[in-house]
Amino acid sequence: MPEFSTERLEMHTLTADMMEAVLKGGPELERNIPFHTGSEWPLEVYKKLFPYKIERFRTYPSENDWEGLIVDKADKRIVGDMGFKGGPNEEGVIDLGYSIIPSCRGKGYATEMGKAMVEWGLKQPGVKKVMASCDPDNAASIRVLEKIGFQQTIQTDDSIYWLY
């Protein structure tokens, strides 16, 4: 993923080496991640995916081009992560996913970086649309996706699906 920035944030590629360093912790983490990680990042649900993602990135290196860390410019702290889940599918659709650490929620970080990511994603070769999904009970994600400009397409008991 090319590095880019918004008014308050920077996007940096999240690599397999970085994920391995998070899983090992200690000095390995400090050597491989040049940002303040704190105790909140990564969210536990995301960290559980690291072994799978490491294997995918090693097997399919191009998928790494679609995942990144959200870093606060002011203090160089990781405030979350965002990406397009491996890149476009055969119909040219990319699937936006993100998380923001609890202490940084409600500050507009997901919306700010989400708008930039959608703009970047739609400029990539072969990309025609951006989709996202969230839990129907996740009011914060619903607001973020609406602010970015997504439109609801389908709702099930488990998920709301969105298109941009």
C-alpha positions as CSV (number, residue, x, y, z in Angstrom):
1,M,0.0,0.0,0.0
2,P,1.4,3.4,-0.9
3,E,1.8,5.6,2.1
4,F,-0.4,8.7,2.1
5,S,-1.8,11.1,4.6
6,T,-4.8,13.1,5.5
7,E,-5.0,16.2,7.7
8,R,-4.3,14.3,10.9
9,L,-3.4,10.8,9.9
10,E,-0.9,8.7,7.9
11,M,-1.5,5.4,6.2
12,H,1.5,2.9,6.3
13,T,1.7,-0.6,5.0
14,L,1.1,-3.3,7.5
15,T,3.5,-6.1,6.6
16,A,3.7,-9.8,7.5
17,D,7.0,-9.0,9.4
18,M,5.1,-6.4,11.4
19,M,2.4,-8.8,12.3
20,E,4.9,-11.5,13.3
21,A,6.6,-8.9,15.5
22,V,3.3,-8.1,17.2
23,L,2.8,-11.8,17.9
24,K,6.3,-12.1,19.4
25,G,6.3,-8.8,21.3
26,G,9.2,-7.3,23.2
27,P,12.3,-6.2,21.3
28,E,11.0,-7.8,18.1
29,L,8.1,-5.4,18.1
30,E,10.3,-2.4,18.7
31,R,12.6,-3.4,15.8
32,N,9.9,-3.9,13.3
33,I,7.3,-1.3,14.0
34,P,8.5,2.3,14.0
35,F,5.4,3.7,15.6
36,H,4.0,3.7,19.2
37,T,1.7,0.7,19.5
38,G,0.4,1.0,23.0
39,S,-1.6,-1.7,24.6
40,E,-4.8,-1.3,22.6
41,W,-3.5,-2.1,19.1
42,P,-4.2,-4.5,17.6
43,L,-7.7,-5.3,18.7
44,E,-7.8,-8.9,19.9
45,V,-10.3,-9.9,17.1
46,Y,-7.8,-8.6,14.5
47,K,-4.7,-10.1,16.2
48,K,-6.3,-13.5,16.0
49,L,-6.3,-13.1,12.2
50,F,-2.6,-12.4,12.0
51,P,-1.4,-16.0,11.5
52,Y,-3.8,-16.4,8.6
53,K,-2.8,-13.0,7.1
54,I,0.9,-13.7,7.5
55,E,0.5,-16.9,5.5
56,R,-1.6,-15.1,2.9
57,F,0.9,-12.2,2.5
58,R,3.8,-14.6,2.2
59,T,1.9,-16.8,-0.4
60,Y,0.2,-13.9,-2.3
61,P,2.5,-10.8,-1.7
62,S,0.2,-8.5,-3.8
63,E,-2.5,-8.8,-1.1
64,N,-0.2,-6.8,1.2
65,D,-0.7,-3.8,-1.1
66,W,-4.2,-3.4,0.3
67,E,-3.6,-3.3,4.1
68,G,-2.4,-0.5,6.3
69,L,-1.9,1.1,9.7
70,I,-3.5,4.3,10.7
71,V,-1.0,6.5,12.5
72,D,-1.7,9.8,14.2
73,K,0.7,12.4,12.7
74,A,1.0,14.3,15.9
75,D,2.4,11.5,18.2
76,K,3.3,8.7,15.7
77,R,0.9,6.4,17.5
78,I,-1.1,3.6,15.8
79,V,-4.7,4.5,16.2
80,G,-6.1,1.7,14.0
81,D,-5.9,-0.2,10.8
82,M,-7.7,-0.2,7.5
83,G,-7.6,-2.1,4.3
84,F,-9.4,-3.8,1.4
85,K,-9.2,-7.5,2.4
86,G,-6.9,-8.7,-0.2
87,G,-7.7,-6.5,-3.2
88,P,-10.4,-6.5,-5.8
89,N,-12.5,-9.6,-6.6
90,E,-13.3,-10.8,-10.1
91,E,-16.0,-8.2,-10.5
92,G,-13.6,-5.3,-9.5
93,V,-15.1,-4.9,-6.0
94,I,-12.9,-4.1,-3.0
95,D,-14.2,-4.7,0.6
96,L,-13.3,-2.0,3.1
97,G,-12.5,-3.1,6.7
98,Y,-11.2,-1.1,9.6
99,S,-10.8,-0.9,13.3
100,I,-9.9,2.0,15.7
101,I,-8.5,1.5,19.1
102,P,-11.0,2.2,21.9
103,S,-9.4,5.4,23.3
104,C,-9.4,7.0,19.8
105,R,-13.0,6.2,18.9
106,G,-15.4,9.1,18.3
107,K,-12.7,11.4,17.0
108,G,-13.5,11.0,13.3
109,Y,-10.4,9.0,12.5
110,A,-12.3,6.1,10.7
111,T,-14.2,8.6,8.6
112,E,-11.2,10.7,7.7
113,M,-9.0,7.8,6.7
114,G,-12.0,5.9,5.2
115,K,-12.7,8.7,2.7
116,A,-9.1,8.8,1.7
117,M,-8.9,5.0,1.3
118,V,-12.1,4.9,-0.8
119,E,-10.7,7.7,-3.0
120,W,-7.3,5.8,-3.3
121,G,-9.0,2.4,-3.9
122,L,-11.2,3.7,-6.7
123,K,-8.1,4.9,-8.6
124,Q,-6.5,1.4,-8.6
125,P,-6.5,-0.6,-11.8
126,G,-9.4,-3.0,-12.0
127,V,-11.4,-1.5,-9.2
128,K,-15.0,-0.5,-10.0
129,K,-16.8,-0.4,-6.6
130,V,-16.1,-0.4,-2.9
131,M,-18.2,-2.4,-0.5
132,A,-18.3,-2.7,3.3
133,S,-20.3,-4.5,5.9
134,C,-21.0,-4.1,9.5
135,D,-23.1,-5.5,12.3
136,P,-26.7,-4.0,12.4
137,D,-26.0,-3.1,16.1
138,N,-22.8,-1.2,15.4
139,A,-24.1,2.3,15.4
140,A,-20.6,3.8,15.2
141,S,-19.7,1.9,12.1
142,I,-23.1,2.7,10.5
143,R,-22.4,6.5,11.1
144,V,-18.9,6.2,9.7
145,L,-20.0,4.4,6.5
146,E,-22.8,7.0,6.0
147,K,-20.4,9.9,6.5
148,I,-17.9,8.3,4.0
149,G,-20.8,8.2,1.4
150,F,-21.7,4.5,1.4
151,Q,-25.3,3.5,0.6
152,Q,-27.0,0.5,2.3
153,T,-27.8,-2.3,-0.1
154,I,-28.9,-5.3,1.9
155,Q,-29.6,-6.0,5.5
156,T,-29.7,-9.5,7.1
157,D,-30.0,-10.4,10.8
158,D,-26.2,-10.5,11.0
159,S,-24.9,-7.7,8.7
160,I,-25.7,-4.6,6.8
161,Y,-24.0,-4.5,3.4
162,W,-22.9,-1.2,1.8
163,L,-21.7,0.1,-1.6
164,Y,-19.9,3.2,-2.6
